[in-house]
Amino acid sequence: MVFWISIMLLILLEVQKRRIYNIYITNVLEGIGLIEKKLKNRIQWKKKLSKSSGLAAIHAATSNFSDSNKLGEGGFGPVYKGLT
């Protein structure tokens, strides 16, 4: 019984961690002006972006992914601070 409770708690913690990560990414994209929140769970791109213009905005916000803006490493790779 304790084993199954432990497994359930681990799953719940992993789900919570992903929710926090998703909120963080949403806030970053909103901060650099790529998306806007209409309602709590309704997010949309501010305008149609070509792949290159969206990437250009990210490069500008992170100073071309400079080491001075690197916050650390995450599960998907390096994490950078974006400045607007």
N, C-alpha and C positions, 0 to 999 in steps of 0.2 A: 504493500500500500504506500509506504513512504517513497519507494522508488517511483511510482507513477505520479505522485504529488510533485516530486522533484522534477520529473520530466515536464509536467504541465507548467511549473514555474519557470523553467528554462525557456519554454516556448513563449510564454507571456512576456518575459524579459526581452527576448529577441524581437517580438512584434513591437514592443514599446520603443526599442532602440531604433528600429526602422522608421517608426512614426516621427521620432525626434529628428532623424536624418532628413526625412522628406520635408519637414517644416523648415529646417535649416536651409536646404537647397532652394526651396520656394522663396525664402526671405532674401537669399543672395541674388536670385534672378530678378526679384522685384527691386532690390536695391540698385542694380545696375541698369534698370529700366527696360528689361526685356519682357516682363510680364506685369500684369496688374490683377489684384484681387478684387473681384466684384462683390462677392459675399465670402463668408468663411470657407466654404468648400467649392467656390466657383472661381477658377483662375483662367485667364486667357492671355494670349500673346498680345502685346500692345499694337503691333502692326505686323504685316507679313514681312518676314526677314528672309533674305537669301542666306544660304549657308555661310557664305563668306562675310556678310555684314554682321551676322550674329557672332561669328568667331572673332571678327574685328573688335566688336564691343567687349568681348571677354578678354581679348589680348590687351585692350586699352585699360580695362578695369584692374587687371592684375599686373600691369607694367610688363607685359610680355612674359608673364609667369616668372618674374624675377625671384631670386632666392630671398630677398628681403621681405617679400610678401608671402612666403611659404609658412603655413601654420603648423604643418606636420604631415603625417601619413595616415590615411584612412584605409578602410577595407578595399576601396577601389583605386587607391593610388594617392598621390600627393594632394594636399588641400591648401588652397591659396586664399589669401584675403583679397577681396575685390574692393577697390576704391572708386567712388563715383565723383 
